[in-house]
Amino acid sequence: MKLTSLCVYCGSSAGTDPEIIEQAQILGKTLAERDITLVYGAAKIGIMGAVAQGALDHNGKVVGVIPEFLKIKEVVHTGLTELIVNETMHERKMELQERSDGFITLPGGFGTMEELFEVLTWSQLALHQKPVGMLNVNGFYDDLLSALRNMVDKGFLKQENYDILLVDTTVEGLLDQMENFKPMAMPKWLKASLESKK
């Protein structure tokens, strides 16, 4: 599928692994080179700032979305192609999702995890058919992937839903997977439920 814009979820902290910062910059650069607009949370700090600057430094388009209460000069990136300010975190997340052809997760904390699992759940429920990717830098997400595998093994997560998440250790490899993504068919129970309401 043709990707014209991608939402990137990641930390507003820089973390302790310089490789993560480097890969965030490479992701931004690569999106710019592929003419893919970066859509993200509008911060100039941490991993968020690194991916945005990586795109901007290579003439890429970057759209930032931030709620008013976080819009302080120490946080918000003022050099973006477009800055959207809204009222709530929920409105921010909806704007990020609606403006994007797919989603990439870089290392981050609670907020990053919440955003990742929301778009995965929405995909599972066929509320969108966009690719969801994870850049697993230096094994950052190995333990999380192991936990997801355990959910499959214990019968709490279907293999087909586990497979929604596209994982790679390289930027190019992940973007190639996302461009070759084929949406999952709508679950029979959900299709039947929707049809019964017509």
C-alpha positions as a Markdown table, in Angstrom:
| # | Residue | x | y | z |
|---|---|---|---|---|
| 1 | Met | 0.0 | 0.0 | 0.0 |
| 2 | Lys | 1.1 | 3.6 | -0.7 |
| 3 | Leu | 2.1 | 5.4 | 2.5 |
| 4 | Thr | 1.8 | 9.1 | 2.4 |
| 5 | Ser | 1.8 | 9.8 | 6.1 |
| 6 | Leu | 2.9 | 7.8 | 9.2 |
| 7 | Cys | 2.2 | 8.5 | 12.8 |
| 8 | Val | 5.1 | 7.8 | 15.1 |
| 9 | Tyr | 4.6 | 7.0 | 18.8 |
| 10 | Cys | 7.6 | 7.4 | 21.0 |
| 11 | Gly | 9.0 | 8.8 | 24.2 |
| 12 | Ser | 9.3 | 12.4 | 25.2 |
| 13 | Ser | 12.4 | 11.4 | 27.1 |
| 14 | Ala | 15.7 | 10.6 | 25.5 |
| 15 | Gly | 16.4 | 7.5 | 27.5 |
| 16 | Thr | 19.8 | 6.1 | 28.1 |
| 17 | Asp | 20.6 | 4.2 | 24.9 |
| 18 | Pro | 22.2 | 6.5 | 22.2 |
| 19 | Glu | 21.3 | 3.9 | 19.5 |
| 20 | Ile | 17.6 | 4.7 | 20.1 |
| 21 | Ile | 18.2 | 8.4 | 19.4 |
| 22 | Glu | 20.2 | 7.6 | 16.3 |
| 23 | Gln | 17.5 | 5.2 | 14.9 |
| 24 | Ala | 14.8 | 7.8 | 15.6 |
| 25 | Gln | 16.8 | 10.3 | 13.5 |
| 26 | Ile | 17.3 | 7.8 | 10.8 |
| 27 | Leu | 13.6 | 7.1 | 10.8 |
| 28 | Gly | 12.8 | 10.8 | 10.3 |
| 29 | Lys | 15.4 | 11.1 | 7.6 |
| 30 | Thr | 14.1 | 8.0 | 5.8 |
| 31 | Leu | 10.5 | 9.2 | 5.9 |
| 32 | Ala | 11.6 | 12.5 | 4.4 |
| 33 | Glu | 13.5 | 10.6 | 1.6 |
| 34 | Arg | 10.4 | 8.5 | 0.9 |
| 35 | Asp | 8.2 | 11.6 | 0.8 |
| 36 | Ile | 6.2 | 10.3 | 3.7 |
| 37 | Thr | 4.8 | 13.0 | 6.1 |
| 38 | Leu | 5.6 | 12.4 | 9.8 |
| 39 | Val | 2.7 | 12.9 | 12.1 |
| 40 | Tyr | 3.6 | 12.9 | 15.8 |
| 41 | Gly | 3.0 | 14.5 | 19.2 |
| 42 | Ala | 4.7 | 17.8 | 18.5 |
| 43 | Ala | 7.5 | 17.7 | 21.1 |
| 44 | Lys | 11.0 | 19.0 | 20.5 |
| 45 | Ile | 12.4 | 16.9 | 23.3 |
| 46 | Gly | 13.4 | 13.2 | 23.7 |
| 47 | Ile | 12.9 | 10.6 | 21.0 |
| 48 | Met | 10.0 | 12.6 | 19.7 |
| 49 | Gly | 12.3 | 15.6 | 19.0 |
| 50 | Ala | 14.9 | 13.3 | 17.4 |
| 51 | Val | 12.6 | 11.8 | 14.8 |
| 52 | Ala | 11.0 | 15.2 | 14.0 |
| 53 | Gln | 14.4 | 16.8 | 13.5 |
| 54 | Gly | 15.6 | 13.9 | 11.4 |
| 55 | Ala | 12.8 | 14.6 | 9.0 |
| 56 | Leu | 13.0 | 18.4 | 9.1 |
| 57 | Asp | 16.8 | 18.3 | 8.5 |
| 58 | His | 16.1 | 16.5 | 5.2 |
| 59 | Asn | 13.3 | 18.7 | 4.0 |
| 60 | Gly | 10.5 | 16.4 | 5.2 |
| 61 | Lys | 7.0 | 17.4 | 6.1 |
| 62 | Val | 6.2 | 17.1 | 9.8 |
| 63 | Val | 2.8 | 17.6 | 11.4 |
| 64 | Gly | 2.7 | 17.9 | 15.2 |
| 65 | Val | -0.5 | 17.5 | 17.3 |
| 66 | Ile | -0.5 | 18.7 | 21.0 |
| 67 | Pro | -3.1 | 19.5 | 23.6 |
| 68 | Glu | -3.1 | 23.1 | 24.9 |
| 69 | Phe | -2.0 | 22.1 | 28.4 |
| 70 | Leu | 1.2 | 20.7 | 27.1 |
| 71 | Lys | 2.0 | 23.6 | 24.8 |
| 72 | Ile | 4.8 | 25.2 | 26.7 |
| 73 | Lys | 7.9 | 26.5 | 25.0 |
| 74 | Glu | 10.2 | 23.9 | 26.7 |
| 75 | Val | 8.2 | 21.1 | 25.1 |
| 76 | Val | 6.6 | 22.1 | 21.8 |
| 77 | His | 8.5 | 22.1 | 18.5 |
| 78 | Thr | 7.9 | 25.5 | 16.8 |
| 79 | Gly | 9.6 | 24.7 | 13.5 |
| 80 | Leu | 7.2 | 22.1 | 12.2 |
| 81 | Thr | 5.4 | 22.2 | 8.8 |
| 82 | Glu | 2.1 | 22.3 | 10.7 |
| 83 | Leu | 1.2 | 22.5 | 14.4 |
| 84 | Ile | -2.3 | 21.5 | 15.5 |
| 85 | Val | -3.4 | 22.4 | 19.0 |
| 86 | Asn | -6.4 | 20.8 | 20.6 |
| 87 | Glu | -8.0 | 20.6 | 24.0 |
| 88 | Thr | -7.6 | 17.0 | 25.2 |
| 89 | Met | -5.4 | 14.0 | 25.0 |
| 90 | His | -8.3 | 12.1 | 23.4 |
| 91 | Glu | -8.7 | 14.7 | 20.7 |
| 92 | Arg | -4.9 | 14.6 | 20.1 |
| 93 | Lys | -5.0 | 10.8 | 19.6 |
| 94 | Met | -7.9 | 10.9 | 17.2 |
| 95 | Glu | -6.2 | 13.6 | 15.2 |
| 96 | Leu | -3.0 | 11.6 | 15.0 |
| 97 | Gln | -4.9 | 8.5 | 13.9 |
| 98 | Glu | -7.1 | 10.2 | 11.3 |
| 99 | Arg | -4.1 | 12.0 | 9.6 |
| 100 | Ser | -2.0 | 8.8 | 9.3 |
| 101 | Asp | -1.9 | 5.9 | 6.8 |
| 102 | Gly | -0.1 | 3.7 | 9.5 |
| 103 | Phe | 1.6 | 3.8 | 12.8 |
| 104 | Ile | 5.2 | 3.1 | 14.0 |
| 105 | Thr | 6.2 | 2.6 | 17.7 |
| 106 | Leu | 9.7 | 3.5 | 18.8 |
| 107 | Pro | 10.9 | 3.1 | 22.4 |
| 108 | Gly | 8.9 | 5.0 | 25.0 |
| 109 | Gly | 7.0 | 4.7 | 28.3 |
| 110 | Phe | 3.4 | 4.4 | 29.4 |
| 111 | Gly | 2.0 | 6.9 | 26.9 |
| 112 | Thr | 3.7 | 5.1 | 24.0 |
| 113 | Met | 2.4 | 1.8 | 25.2 |
| 114 | Glu | -1.1 | 3.1 | 25.6 |
| 115 | Glu | -1.1 | 4.5 | 22.0 |
| 116 | Leu | 0.3 | 1.3 | 20.5 |
| 117 | Phe | -2.2 | -1.0 | 22.2 |
| 118 | Glu | -5.1 | 1.3 | 21.3 |
| 119 | Val | -4.3 | 1.2 | 17.6 |
| 120 | Leu | -3.7 | -2.6 | 17.8 |
| 121 | Thr | -7.0 | -3.1 | 19.5 |
| 122 | Trp | -8.8 | -1.0 | 16.9 |
| 123 | Ser | -7.2 | -3.0 | 14.2 |
| 124 | Gln | -8.3 | -6.2 | 15.9 |
| 125 | Leu | -11.9 | -4.8 | 15.9 |
| 126 | Ala | -11.6 | -3.7 | 12.2 |
| 127 | Leu | -12.0 | -0.1 | 13.2 |
| 128 | His | -9.1 | 0.7 | 10.9 |
| 129 | Gln | -7.1 | -1.3 | 8.3 |
| 130 | Lys | -3.8 | 0.5 | 8.6 |
| 131 | Pro | -0.4 | -1.2 | 9.3 |
| 132 | Val | 1.0 | -1.0 | 12.8 |
| 133 | Gly | 4.7 | -1.3 | 13.1 |
| 134 | Met | 7.3 | -1.6 | 15.9 |
| 135 | Leu | 11.0 | -0.6 | 15.5 |
| 136 | Asn | 12.7 | -2.9 | 18.0 |
| 137 | Val | 16.0 | -1.1 | 18.6 |
| 138 | Asn | 18.6 | -3.0 | 20.5 |
| 139 | Gly | 16.0 | -5.5 | 21.7 |
| 140 | Phe | 14.1 | -2.8 | 23.6 |
| 141 | Tyr | 10.8 | -4.6 | 23.0 |
| 142 | Asp | 12.0 | -8.2 | 23.3 |
| 143 | Asp | 10.4 | -8.6 | 26.7 |
| 144 | Leu | 7.1 | -7.1 | 25.6 |
| 145 | Leu | 7.0 | -9.3 | 22.5 |
| 146 | Ser | 7.7 | -12.3 | 24.8 |
| 147 | Ala | 4.7 | -11.3 | 26.9 |
| 148 | Leu | 2.5 | -11.1 | 23.8 |
| 149 | Arg | 3.7 | -14.5 | 22.7 |
| 150 | Asn | 2.7 | -15.8 | 26.2 |
| 151 | Met | -0.8 | -14.3 | 25.7 |
| 152 | Val | -1.1 | -16.4 | 22.5 |
| 153 | Asp | 0.2 | -19.5 | 24.2 |
| 154 | Lys | -2.2 | -19.1 | 27.1 |
| 155 | Gly | -5.2 | -18.5 | 24.8 |
| 156 | Phe | -5.8 | -14.8 | 25.5 |
| 157 | Leu | -4.6 | -13.6 | 22.1 |
| 158 | Lys | -5.2 | -15.2 | 18.7 |
| 159 | Gln | -2.2 | -15.7 | 16.5 |
| 160 | Glu | -3.9 | -13.7 | 13.7 |
| 161 | Asn | -4.2 | -10.7 | 16.1 |
| 162 | Tyr | -0.6 | -11.2 | 17.3 |
| 163 | Asp | 0.5 | -11.0 | 13.7 |
| 164 | Ile | -1.1 | -7.6 | 13.2 |
| 165 | Leu | 2.0 | -6.1 | 14.8 |
| 166 | Leu | 4.8 | -5.8 | 12.2 |
| 167 | Val | 8.2 | -5.9 | 13.9 |
| 168 | Asp | 11.7 | -5.1 | 12.5 |
| 169 | Thr | 15.1 | -4.0 | 13.9 |
| 170 | Thr | 15.8 | -1.7 | 10.9 |
| 171 | Val | 13.9 | 1.3 | 9.6 |
| 172 | Glu | 14.0 | 0.2 | 5.9 |
| 173 | Gly | 12.9 | -3.3 | 6.8 |
| 174 | Leu | 10.0 | -2.0 | 8.8 |
| 175 | Leu | 8.8 | 0.5 | 6.2 |
| 176 | Asp | 9.0 | -2.2 | 3.5 |
| 177 | Gln | 6.8 | -4.5 | 5.7 |
| 178 | Met | 4.3 | -1.7 | 6.2 |
| 179 | Glu | 4.1 | -0.9 | 2.5 |
| 180 | Asn | 3.5 | -4.6 | 1.7 |
| 181 | Phe | 0.8 | -4.9 | 4.5 |
| 182 | Lys | -2.4 | -6.7 | 3.7 |
| 183 | Pro | -5.3 | -5.9 | 6.0 |
| 184 | Met | -6.8 | -8.7 | 8.1 |
| 185 | Ala | -10.3 | -9.8 | 7.2 |
| 186 | Met | -13.0 | -8.6 | 9.5 |
| 187 | Pro | -13.8 | -11.2 | 12.2 |
| 188 | Lys | -16.9 | -13.2 | 11.5 |
| 189 | Trp | -18.5 | -12.4 | 14.9 |
| 190 | Leu | -18.0 | -8.7 | 14.3 |
| 191 | Lys | -19.2 | -8.8 | 10.7 |
| 192 | Ala | -22.4 | -10.6 | 11.9 |
| 193 | Ser | -22.9 | -8.1 | 14.7 |
| 194 | Leu | -22.6 | -5.1 | 12.3 |
| 195 | Glu | -24.9 | -6.7 | 9.7 |
| 196 | Ser | -27.6 | -7.4 | 12.4 |
| 197 | Lys | -27.7 | -3.7 | 13.2 |
| 198 | Lys | -28.5 | -2.7 | 9.6 |
